[in-house]
């Protein structure tokens, strides 16, 4: 593997200035807001974060999949500044503007499915999920929501009930909403099932516990992110889709983390011949300016009364301007191909590490979304290894996110603008961390 470039980290981690800010944070910020990494960022460019102590970090978190086109993207910041100079807010539900309409039009063109579509815009991913479910319930006149194991969908009241893991998101927050039915996911590393077989298992459980006549929708991530970059076996999603279509159940794809080029296609659903009725979109859509969307079948999107879908900051004009630049860049020839190339280079490097270090149980992912499942000798989850390795890589200048319901997956979400040199440097940092951990 490539050697590590000139030392990025120049102080202890966290450095003295970050320690000062952490002390102020402890005094003034709720303890329930708890940063994963103790470094306070002063600036960012491309795939590099620089903290207040002058330390540099290769950012393989990308704000959990937000800065897919890199930090400080000139196209999106320029478009946002131009819009700020015109106007920052009117609320589309009061006095509308062109940007909202154009983003909606563009999303109907690029989301999976060859049928008439419409969109509504929001602010956050959780807002998109809540609206998608609200729309599905209004359309079907049913209440039940089906989700799968290891899912993560947000931190609002409804989404807390949709998530697989209670701690830290929902613990102590009171009763969670009802009419949510959980079934098994396809998890090839652990269940060893073919996709169709895993789907039949999930369907049988839902038919028994929820009843098809009660289900408004199936909500599912084509590839789970927070759950541990779980890539379903071929045939799993398409089998679920056919069952939903046959039983009048709306299929909602949560593409908040996996959408907009991260996996080498515009949407991860495209890898699996999976055509959802509704798609929830957020994170990368406006390159760090809050924006989300629900896009899907026109007849479903029109199910609610006029005025039912909106919010004060929904489809903010500045975010819409940034989003149009993001979409232009993603549709530029070669951009998605580059994301696929990143995946191939990551996969090769990670598999080479897996052959040397038994703590790596599985390597999986597509494009610029990869996960490394860390295990004990008996194959059980090893969250202690994640904690140690994420610390060791941070001290060497690389940020890697956690994933997995047990916090035992190293999650890698680089920008799709990352260079081969930086990819190789990140793999070298991880290699050195694994050597130190295994010593």
C-alpha positions in Angstrom: 0.0 0.0 0.0 0.9 3.6 -0.4 2.9 5.4 2.3 1.3 8.1 4.4 1.8 11.7 3.2 3.4 14.4 5.2 2.1 14.3 8.8 -1.3 15.9 9.0 -1.7 15.9 12.7 0.7 18.3 14.5 -0.7 18.3 18.1 -2.2 15.8 20.5 -5.8 15.0 19.6 -7.7 16.9 20.7 -5.4 19.9 20.5 -5.3 22.7 23.1 -7.8 25.0 21.3 -10.2 22.1 20.7 -9.9 21.2 24.4 -10.8 24.8 25.3 -13.9 24.7 23.1 -14.9 21.3 24.5 -14.9 22.8 27.9 -17.1 25.6 26.8 -19.4 23.1 25.0 -19.8 21.2 28.3 -20.9 24.4 29.9 -23.3 25.8 27.3 -24.4 22.9 25.1 -26.7 20.1 26.1 -24.8 16.9 27.1 -27.3 15.1 24.8 -25.6 16.8 21.8 -22.4 14.7 21.8 -19.8 15.0 19.0 -18.3 11.8 17.8 -14.8 13.3 17.4 -13.3 15.9 19.8 -11.8 18.1 17.1 -13.3 21.5 16.4 -13.2 22.4 12.7 -12.0 25.9 11.5 -12.1 25.3 7.7 -12.7 22.7 5.1 -11.7 22.2 1.4 -12.3 19.3 -0.9 -11.8 16.2 1.3 -9.8 17.9 4.0 -10.9 19.3 7.3 -8.6 21.6 9.3 -9.2 22.1 13.0 -8.7 25.1 15.2 -5.2 23.7 16.2 -4.1 23.5 12.6 -4.5 19.7 12.3 -5.7 18.3 9.0 -8.0 15.3 8.6 -9.0 13.3 5.6 -12.8 13.4 5.8 -14.3 10.0 5.2 -17.5 11.0 7.0 -18.6 13.9 4.7 -21.0 15.1 7.3 -22.6 11.6 7.1 -22.9 11.7 3.4 -23.7 15.3 2.8 -20.6 16.8 1.1 -20.6 14.2 -1.7 -19.1 16.8 -4.1 -16.5 17.9 -1.5 -16.2 20.8 0.9 -16.3 24.3 -0.5 -17.7 23.2 -3.8 -17.4 26.3 -6.0 -20.6 25.6 -8.0 -22.9 25.1 -5.1 -21.5 28.0 -3.0 -21.6 30.3 -6.0 -25.2 29.5 -6.8 -26.1 29.9 -3.1 -24.5 33.3 -2.9 -26.2 34.5 -6.1 -29.6 33.5 -4.6 -28.8 35.1 -1.2 -28.2 38.4 -3.1 -31.7 38.1 -4.7 -33.8 36.9 -1.7 -33.3 34.3 1.1 -36.9 33.4 2.0 -40.6 33.9 1.1 -42.0 30.5 1.8 -43.2 28.7 -1.3 -46.6 28.0 0.3 -47.2 31.8 0.4 -45.4 33.4 -2.5 -43.7 30.8 -4.7 -40.5 30.9 -6.8 -39.0 29.1 -9.7 -36.2 27.3 -7.9 -38.6 25.0 -6.0 -40.4 24.1 -9.3 -37.2 23.4 -11.1 -35.7 21.2 -8.4 -38.9 19.2 -8.3 -38.9 18.8 -12.1 -35.3 17.6 -12.1 -35.9 15.1 -9.4 -38.8 13.6 -11.3 -36.5 13.0 -14.2 -33.7 11.2 -12.3 -35.5 9.1 -9.7 -36.2 5.4 -10.6 -39.4 4.6 -12.5 -40.8 5.5 -15.9 -44.1 6.9 -14.8 -45.5 10.4 -14.1 -44.0 11.8 -10.9 -44.3 14.8 -8.6 -42.2 16.2 -5.7 -42.5 18.1 -2.5 -39.5 19.7 -0.8 -38.7 19.9 2.8 -35.7 20.7 5.0 -34.3 17.5 6.6 -34.2 13.8 5.9 -36.5 13.0 8.8 -39.0 15.5 7.5 -38.9 13.7 4.1 -39.6 10.4 5.8 -42.5 11.7 7.9 -44.0 13.3 4.8 -43.6 10.2 2.7 -45.4 8.1 5.3 -48.1 10.7 5.7 -48.7 10.7 1.9 -48.7 6.9 1.8 -51.3 6.7 4.6 -53.5 9.3 2.9 -53.3 7.5 -0.4 -54.0 3.9 0.9 -56.3 4.9 3.8 -54.3 2.4 5.9 -52.1 2.9 9.0 -49.4 0.2 9.2 -45.8 1.0 8.5 -43.3 -1.9 7.7 -39.6 -1.4 8.4 -36.7 -3.8 8.6 -34.0 -4.8 11.1 -31.0 -2.4 11.5 -32.9 0.5 9.9 -32.2 4.1 10.7 -34.6 6.8 9.5 -34.2 9.9 11.8 -34.7 11.6 15.1 -38.2 13.0 15.1 -41.0 11.4 17.1 -42.3 9.1 14.3 -38.8 8.2 13.0 -37.7 7.2 16.6 -40.2 4.4 16.3 -39.0 3.4 12.9 -35.3 3.0 14.0 -34.0 -0.4 14.9 -31.8 0.8 17.7 -33.3 2.6 20.7 -30.1 3.9 22.4 -29.1 6.6 22.1 -31.9 8.0 19.9 -35.1 7.1 21.8 -34.1 5.9 25.2 -36.1 7.8 27.9 -38.1 9.8 25.4 -41.4 8.2 26.3 -43.8 6.0 24.3 -43.0 5.5 20.7 -45.7 5.6 18.0 -47.7 2.5 17.1 -48.7 0.7 13.9 -45.0 0.1 13.1 -44.1 -3.5 12.2 -40.5 -4.7 12.0 -39.3 -7.6 9.9 -36.0 -9.1 9.0 -33.6 -7.6 6.6 -31.3 -9.3 4.1 -27.9 -9.5 5.8 -25.7 -11.9 3.7 -22.7 -11.9 6.0 -24.9 -13.3 8.9 -27.9 -15.0 7.4 -26.4 -16.6 4.3 -29.7 -16.4 2.5 -30.4 -15.8 -1.2 -32.3 -12.5 -1.7 -35.6 -14.0 -2.7 -35.5 -16.4 0.3 -34.7 -13.6 2.7 -37.6 -11.6 1.2 -40.0 -14.5 1.6 -39.0 -14.8 5.3 -39.6 -11.1 5.8 -43.0 -11.2 4.0 -44.2 -14.2 5.9 -43.6 -12.4 9.2 -45.3 -9.2 8.1 -48.3 -11.1 6.8 -48.7 -12.8 10.2 -48.0 -9.8 12.4 -49.3 -6.9 10.5 -51.7 -8.2 7.8 -51.3 -6.9 4.3 -54.7 -5.2 4.3 -53.4 -3.0 7.2 -50.1 -1.9 5.7 -49.9 1.5 4.1 -46.2 1.3 3.2 -42.9 -0.5 3.3 -40.0 1.9 4.2 -36.6 0.6 3.4 -33.0 1.8 2.7 -31.7 0.1 -0.5 -28.3 -0.1 1.3 -28.4 0.6 5.1 -25.9 3.2 6.2 -26.2 3.7 9.9 -27.1 0.0 10.2 -23.7 -1.0 9.0 -23.5 -0.6 5.2 -25.6 -3.7 4.7 -25.9 -4.5 1.0 -28.9 -6.9 0.5 -28.6 -10.1 -1.5 -29.7 -9.8 -5.2 -33.5 -10.4 -5.5 -34.4 -9.2 -2.0 -35.6 -5.7 -2.8 -37.3 -6.7 -6.1 -39.2 -9.6 -4.4 -40.4 -7.2 -1.7 -41.5 -4.7 -4.3 -43.6 -7.3 -6.2 -45.3 -8.3 -3.0 -46.1 -4.7 -2.1 -47.4 -4.0 -5.6 -49.6 -7.0 -5.5 -51.1 -5.9 -2.1 -51.5 -2.2 -2.6 -48.7 -1.3 -0.3 -46.7 1.9 -1.1 -42.9 1.2 -1.4 -40.8 4.1 0.0 -37.1 4.0 -0.6 -35.0 5.9 2.0 -32.2 7.2 -0.3 -31.2 9.9 2.1 -27.7 8.5 2.5 -27.4 6.4 -0.6 -28.8 8.7 -3.2 -27.4 11.3 -5.6 -24.3 9.5 -6.9 -22.7 8.1 -3.7 -22.9 4.4 -4.9 -21.9 5.0 -8.5 -25.5 5.4 -9.7 -27.8 8.4 -9.2 -29.8 6.2 -6.7 -28.8 3.0 -5.0 -32.1 1.4 -6.0 -30.8 1.2 -9.5 -28.3 -1.4 -8.6 -31.1 -3.8 -7.6 -33.8 -3.2 -10.3 -35.8 -1.8 -7.5 -38.4 0.8 -8.5 -40.0 2.4 -5.4 -43.3 4.4 -5.5 -41.8 7.2 -3.4 -38.2 8.2 -2.8 -37.0 10.2 0.2 -34.0 12.4 -0.6 -31.9 14.7 1.5 -28.2 15.0 2.7 -26.2 15.5 -0.6 -28.9 17.3 -2.5 -27.7 20.8 -1.6 -24.2 20.2 -0.5 -24.6 21.2 3.1 -27.5 23.6 2.9 -30.6 22.0 4.5 -33.0 20.6 1.8 -34.9 17.4 1.4 -37.5 16.0 -1.0 -40.1 13.3 -1.5 -40.5 12.3 -5.2 -42.8 9.7 -6.6 -45.9 8.6 -8.4 -48.0 11.6 -9.2 -51.3 10.0 -8.1 -49.8 9.1 -4.7 -48.1 12.5 -4.3 -51.5 14.2 -4.9 -53.3 12.2 -2.3 -53.5 15.0 0.4 -55.5 18.2 0.3 -53.9 21.4 -1.0 -51.8 23.0 1.6 -51.1 19.8 3.5 -47.4 19.5 2.5 -45.3 22.5 3.6 -43.3 24.0 6.4 -41.7 27.3 7.1 -38.3 26.5 5.6 -39.4 23.8 3.2 -37.7 24.1 -0.2 -35.8 27.3 0.9 -34.7 29.3 -2.2 -31.0 29.3 -1.3 -31.0 25.6 -0.8 -32.9 25.1 -4.1 -30.2 27.2 -6.0 -27.5 25.0 -4.5 -29.4 21.8 -5.3 -29.6 22.8 -9.0 -25.9 23.1 -9.1 -25.4 19.8 -7.4 -27.7 18.1 -10.0 -25.9 19.8 -12.8 -22.5 18.4 -11.5 -23.9 14.9 -10.9 -25.2 14.8 -14.4 -21.9 15.8 -15.9 -20.3 13.0 -17.9 -17.9 10.9 -15.9 -19.1 12.0 -12.4 -20.9 8.8 -11.5 -18.2 6.7 -13.2 -15.7 8.3 -10.9 -17.9 7.2 -7.9 -17.8 3.7 -9.2 -14.0 3.8 -9.6 -13.6 5.0 -6.0 -15.6 1.9 -4.9 -13.4 -0.4 -6.9 -10.2 1.1 -5.4 -11.6 1.0 -1.9 -12.9 -2.5 -2.3 -9.5 -3.7 -3.5 -7.6 -2.0 -0.7 -10.0 -3.1 2.0 -10.0 -6.7 0.9 -6.2 -6.7 1.0 -6.4 -5.6 4.6 -9.0 -8.2 5.4 -6.6 -10.9 4.2 -4.1 -9.7 6.8 -6.2 -8.7 9.8 -8.7 -11.3 11.3 -10.5 -8.4 13.1 -12.1 -7.6 9.7 -15.0 -10.0 9.2 -16.5 -8.5 6.1 -15.9 -5.8 3.6 -18.9 -4.5 1.6 -20.3 -1.5 -0.2 -20.7 0.2 -3.5 -19.0 3.3 -4.8 -18.1 5.8 -2.1 -20.1 4.0 0.6 -18.2 1.1 2.2 -18.2 -0.7 5.5 -15.8 -2.8 7.4 -17.4 -5.2 9.8 -15.2 -5.7 12.8 -15.5 -9.0 14.7 -14.1 -11.1 17.5 -12.5 -14.4 16.8 -15.9 -16.1 17.1 -17.4 -13.8 14.5 -19.5 -11.8 16.9 -19.6 -7.9 16.7 -16.5 -6.1 18.1 -17.4 -2.5 19.0 -14.3 -2.2 21.1 -12.3 -2.6 17.8 -14.2 0.2 16.2 -13.6 2.5 19.2 -9.8 1.8 19.1 -9.4 2.0 15.4 -11.4 5.2 15.0 -9.2 6.7 17.6 -6.0 5.5 16.0 -7.0 6.7 12.6 -8.1 10.1 14.0 -4.7 10.5 15.6 -3.1 9.8 12.1 -5.4 12.2 10.3 -8.4 10.2 9.0 -12.0 10.4 10.1 -14.1 7.2 9.8 -17.7 7.0 10.9 -19.3 4.3 13.1 -22.0 2.0 11.8 -23.8 -1.2 12.7 -26.4 -1.8 15.3 -23.6 -2.7 17.7 -21.3 0.1 16.7 -18.9 -2.3 15.2 -18.6 -1.2 11.6 -16.1 1.3 10.2 -18.1 3.3 7.7 -16.4 5.1 4.9 -18.2 7.9 3.0 -15.6 9.9 1.1 -16.5 12.7 -1.4 -16.8 11.4 -4.9 -14.3 14.1 -5.8 -11.5 12.4 -3.8 -8.3 11.7 -5.6 -6.6 8.3 -5.9 -3.7 9.7 -3.9 -5.9 10.7 -1.0 -7.7 7.3 -1.2 -4.4 5.5 -1.0 -3.3 7.7 1.9 -6.4 6.9 3.8 -6.0 3.2 3.2 -2.4 3.5 4.4 -3.5 5.3 7.6 -6.0 2.5 8.2 -3.4 -0.1 7.6 -1.0 1.5 10.2 -3.9 1.7 12.7 -4.7 -2.0 12.2 -1.1 -2.9 12.7 -1.0 -0.9 15.9 -4.3 -2.4 17.1 -3.2 -5.9 16.3 0.3 -5.6 17.9 
